[in-house]
Amino acid sequence: MKKLVLAAALTAAASTAFAGNIVEPVMEKEVVVQEAAASSSSAGIIVPLVLLAIVAAVAAD
């Protein structure tokens, strides 16, 4: 019984591997991604400095 099920599964898998007919391939348009304007390099330091100031203010009390 297992061999029959295995043979049926392999037959089904082999029959679905049909390549299709000869048709001109459809090319999709190239996706163009525009990057956002880069911010200044100091923008990444503002948040840690503000957090440091808040921690220092809480620790001073």
PyMOL commands that set and color helices and strands:
alter all, ss='L'
color gray80, all
select helices_A, chain A and resi 2-15+43-60
alter helices_A, ss='H'
color red, helices_A
deselect
rebuild
show_as cartoon
